[in-house]
Amino acid sequence: MRDIIEAIENLLVSTSMHGGEAKDSADILLESIPWRKKPIAVEPRTFPVVEQRLEEACSSHGALGGNAQTLTNAVMAARDELAWVTPWGEYLEHADMAALVQNFAFTTIIGPGHPLEADGVLIGLSLQGPDLHYPMHAHQAGETYWIVGGDADWKIGMEPWFSVIPGSICVHQPGMRHAMQTNARPLLTVWAWWSHIDSNIVMIRG
């Protein structure tokens, strides 16, 4: 777990140094988290999508020696320590959401009540299976995604869809609608909520 946390810290430092749209959120996260604090152990939990897709997503990390490879190596080394969650069971009557529930999982690494305790922020990993649509949704939380394995198409607000690969960063300002569509490979990301962390995710139907 410590290696994952250090890899996330290095990812944020690199983001801050390079500037751009994600710099502000990276700086908020770097300043909010007690990086040297000892992480606590959690009860591991896994799901079929993790068992079937995590290694494949980690193997498609892009450039050798980069932040994505460092992080995916750390994830594979600590895979038996992670507590994964599959959300949105209340949407199972919708065909598109049923597929998402069965083929999407996330785990929270940093934040209140998580392995590295920190106030006011959440950081974790998400795993989305291949050829899978994550429908348009929104939340008050400001959110940043770092793509570390696989590839996908992404949509933010009214802008056209665009492609993401390892090294891509997507920033969602509070309340901004967004959606994701994976292609032939599963997608592994680092995600962070850097404001309004108690907000709910609202699926935009129709």
Buried (B, 14 or more C-beta within 10 A) or exposed (E): BEBBBBBBBEBBBBBBEEEEEBBBBBBBBBEBBEEEEEBEEBEEEBBEBBEEBBBBBBBBBBEEEBBBBBBBBBBEEBBEBBBBEBEBEEBEEBEBBBBBBBBBBBBBBBBEEBBBBBEBBBBBBBBBBBEBBBBBBBBBBBBBBBBBBBBBBBBBEEEEEEEBBBBBBBBBBBBBBBBBBBBEBBBBBBBBBBBBBEBEEEBEEE
